[in-house]
Amino acid sequence: MTASENCDIFSTAPQKYEAGNAFYGSAYGPANDSPGGGAVRAIDPLTGQLKWEYQHISYSASGLLSTAGGLVFTGDAQGNFILLDANSGNVLWHFLAGGEIHSAPIAFAVDGKEYVVIAAGTALFAFGLP
């Protein structure tokens, strides 16, 4: 599971509408000076115990992709596309995509060849799996 640990304060203060920008109809901001953080956590479904945790260097809103082959793909706000070992949480590989990653990776196969795709910023990256 992905975990995002941030603290914001929402208020009823009016927000000015600006075309092309997010509009929430109110105001919000950080509750403290902490930049927040994110993590990928593996939790045993039978016991509820934490098996391992991978700490992102910053906030992460990326989804996860796990495979039957024991891989977990994730991303972060710095544009890192990261491959973790599902059993240990160890980093197996990473790629600096150059744009924030806020989406979940997807996997597909064509003619028996497997691929993983991730959107980062305004780019889309596809990687062939061996």
NORHUHU-V141230 format. One record per backbone hydrogen bond with DSSP energy under -1.0 kcal/mol. CO is the residue of the C=O (numbers start at 1). NH is the residue of the N-H. Records with the same first field share a line. If there is no record, write none. Layout:
CO=NH + NH
//
This chain:
1=41
3=39
5=37
7=31
9=29
11=27
18=21
27=11
29=9
37=5
38=56
39=3
40=54
42=51 + 52
44=48
49=44
52=42
54=40
59=77
65=73
67=70
70=86
71=67
72=84
73=65
74=82
76=79 + 101
79=97
80=76
81=95
82=74
83=92 + 93
84=72
85=89
90=85
93=83
95=81
100=121
106=117
108=115
110=113
113=110
114=129
115=108
116=127
117=106
118=125
120=123
123=120
125=118
127=116
//
